């Protein structure tokens, strides 16, 4: 599916086409022995560290090692992620400075972003891109961005904090890599951002974390309290609040982390009026405008050449963004000839992925190669009629194998996995990366409904 420009980019630096330093290649002999001889104990410690949190590893198959990217690959991924986040912010707000207009352009509905504009258009624009996490795979040693997510309702930083402690205590190699110059962690980046926001307003470092234990998949308050504890350990006043508790508390909080999705609160019947008032009083990180930047249409527009880009921006898109198009009745130029986009999508089923524009967490994503031809044709025709989907080139990532403890077999096993890397970009700065992976011999949708695990990148 790659056009000539992407092919040139993929071969421009052949000496860098190494994807991973595997954990086994890097790990100290004592660490290898711990995994080999005590995988059941390691798995138990990992599950204990993540107990009660959403997406705690399945006891039947628990990953027992972090993921190690080669240094050159990691740096390249982080640099590209920072530049892509900056580019998405620029091109989105170039379309309109009015968040409501941008909402309509990127294919979202008012119901999906009910707090949009609550703090004013200028606040939405300035804060929408503060917290970002692209979804990345590595192909021929190069980052390939499948989408880019903006906002705070993300389990990743919570899991990163607990896995950092667990792996750092278990493995000498992990402790050394996490402490090396250039290593980053999500909460450290967020704390620096929150401190800057408080200092700019001349206010003390105080951060309220707002969420609710009424979320269906939240069984332990650590899901929300972990960040507040981290901030308190680093000189902040910080607490976790249910929405009603924060309104009753009455004290002023310069920064509020909205650890929720407003549309989900509305679905659960939780009033949003209090949060609307907070948008006018505090810096909300991050506002609903982040979901506008997260629309998968944005990458489709970049891939299709909709925007005027600098030479550096165009090179970034050519090298790092897979061929992506908004699925409609129009035509595209492919392999040097113009043809119907729906017909192309049907014909190239095994090369494409179908995604809803505004979905998240891998919901309703379909790999063409996993659908039979009749089902794929029906899905494409339905998506064209709805006008709310994109089709994207199926990227075939460099292979990755992870060690697991298999509880049924009572031993260590190693499986090839399908994976997605999640580098965090906080206030324009790299802030560590997470990995989602699931045992699979071939590329597949990586989400938790299909058995994926969270893991730490070191």
KARA-V271896 format. One record per backbone hydrogen bond with DSSP energy under -0.5 kcal/mol. CO is the residue of the C=O (numbers start at 1). NH is the residue of the N-H. Records with the same first field share a line. If there is no record, write none. Layout:
CO=NH / NH
This chain:
3=7
4=8
5=9
6=10
7=11
8=11
9=12
11=14
13=16
14=17
16=18
17=19
19=70
20=22
22=25 / 26
23=27
28=31 / 32
29=33
30=34
31=35
32=36
33=37
34=38
35=39
38=42
39=43
40=44
41=45
42=46
43=47
44=48
45=49
46=50
48=51
50=53
52=219 / 220
53=56
55=454
58=61
60=407 / 408
62=405
67=69 / 458
68=21
70=74
71=75
72=76
73=77
74=78
75=79
76=80
77=81
78=82
79=83
80=84
81=85
82=86
83=87
84=88
85=89
86=90
87=91
88=92
89=93
90=94
91=95
92=95 / 96
97=99
98=102
99=103
100=104
101=105
102=106
103=108
104=107
109=112 / 113
110=113
111=114
113=116
115=118
117=120
120=124
121=125
122=126
123=127
124=128
127=130
130=132 / 427
131=151
132=425
133=149
134=136
135=146 / 147
136=421
137=139 / 144
138=398
139=142
142=139
144=137 / 146
145=322
147=135
149=133
152=154
155=159
156=160
157=161
158=162
159=163
160=164
161=165
162=166
163=167
164=168
165=169
166=170
167=171
171=175
172=176
173=177
174=178
175=179
176=180
177=180
180=183
185=189
186=190
187=191
188=192
189=193
190=194
191=195
192=196
193=197
194=198
195=199
196=200
197=201
198=203
199=202
204=206
205=237
206=255
207=239
208=210 / 257
209=241
210=259
212=215
215=218
217=219
220=223
221=224 / 225
222=226
224=228
225=229
226=230
227=231
228=232
229=233
230=234
231=234 / 236
232=235
236=238
237=207
239=209
241=211
242=246
243=247
244=248
245=249
246=250
252=254
254=283
255=208
256=258 / 285
257=210 / 259
258=260
260=262
261=264 / 265
262=266
263=267
264=268
265=269 / 270
266=269
269=271
272=276
273=277
274=278
275=279
276=280
277=280 / 281
278=281 / 282
282=284
283=256 / 285
284=286 / 287
285=258
287=290
288=291 / 292
289=292 / 293
290=294
292=295
295=298 / 299
296=300
297=301
298=302
299=303
300=304
301=305 / 306
302=305
307=309
310=314
311=315
312=316
313=317
314=318
315=319
316=320
317=321
320=145 / 322
323=393
325=391
326=328
330=341
332=334 / 339
334=337
337=334
339=332
340=344
341=345
342=346
343=347
344=348
346=349
348=351
349=352
351=394
352=368
353=392
354=366
355=390
357=296
360=363
362=365
366=354 / 368
367=370 / 371
368=371
372=376
373=377
374=378
375=379
376=380
377=381
378=382
379=383
380=384
381=385
382=386
383=387 / 388
388=357
389=327
390=355
391=325
392=353
393=395
395=397
400=417
402=415
403=64
404=406 / 413
405=62 / 407
406=410 / 411
411=406
413=404
415=402
416=440
418=438
420=436
421=136
422=434
423=134
424=426 / 431
425=132 / 427
426=429
429=426
432=424 / 431
433=457
434=422
435=455
436=420
437=453
438=418
445=447
447=450 / 452
448=451
453=437
455=435
456=67
